[in-house]
């Protein structure tokens, strides 16, 4: 087949320059386009072994500032760019993939034709070698021949689309000077709060853009606004307590003015963290219970719960052991013929899903394979029914591709990543759950996860832990959390509220080398049974 990326890549670079280099002269843009057009002509040669290829070009422009204990510590106004090529070569019915990714500077963007030519042919070379090795192994080990390589590669429907995620106030309307001033003043206010002994505040505003082009004809542009703030506080009362939190979304400056999951301005959010952590520093430490207790968990805590013991085990590449050496496996999938699909893994009250259409850090329309992303239920009424997948893993699992393949930047190879993964809302009212709970504990906010290798066992600590007595919230404790077996915990859930909230997590790590991505997680209030952990 012929490699038909010529016109697509020219359009890609043209759009890229228009978005990120609008302040450059038109002569430079036109000169770059001409160079790209000439270079792309070499890509139209017939490559008998080439089965499919795609290219991603990504970049971001951002401003940020950091303040420590009321003093400005750093500021940045910058851009970053990267490119990645995947090439698939087919030999003897076996397909091998080659990938090459690279960070780019401005000078390299002006010489983009040379960069694209170099990395494409290197990716194709790697794909050919991979296919040859697979074909040799398949021939040598006939007993495994059906499992080595796929004889066909399911290509997603061709998409030509331009997606711009909405915002009310342009993130770049806040100047660098204003960002520095806001972070400094906020940190100074925290420093003047009695009980706070140290603090850090950071603000970041900008845009991210991804452009995807494939040899099958897809050409997709997606642009996200980005606004996020970070706060760290250390409080000293009867003990020392620290907390780190973030507030952000792929939206505009309205995020800092109260349009977020906490319904607070960034200033009020930081005060909220400071006051709560001061209160905690004067509270008694929790003692671990001898037996499972009734617990009610809030949406903020459930963001970490859904992330760690629902989201990661539902990523198909992890289930297929591709992360086993680095980050573990998935407890509900031991193998193709040994798994818990269509089995009860939780109570009838429990459903969990991933939905990239929700407004959160996991929002996108197409993944990094150009697949139209879909909402996926992982658990429905306690039954395990589906994973997030890629084109390849969907073939292995005999599923429909649902658009779960993403990378931290174009220079990285895509992995199956959760998006907005959460516990679905139930039919209870929050107040009803508390009224029916005569005794137990209430967990508010997330803190630290400690998760077993297969995600079957966990310990997750919370920001605040309260005693519940006769349906009322009572004594506050610090250093609390819950620990348990995932399936036992899931099956103990007997009430799920209708107050769904999606929280955003800015630092989900996966892969080696590590890729850190922003994701959305959450759920409603729920009630279950677990051992309540403490400081001792």
PyMOL commands that set and color helices and strands:
alter all, ss='L'
color gray80, all
select helices_A, chain A and resi 6-20+26-44+106-110+112-140+142-147+171-173+176-191+253-256+266-281+299-314+316-319+391-396+430-435+486-492
alter helices_A, ss='H'
color red, helices_A
select strands_A, chain A and resi 50-68+71-91+94-104+160-164+196-214+219-236+240-249+284-285+293-297+333-335+338-339+352-354+376-380+383-384+405-406+415-416+420-423+439-451+457-469+472-478+481-485+495-496+501-510+515-523+526-533
alter strands_A, ss='S'
color yellow, strands_A
deselect
rebuild
show_as cartoon
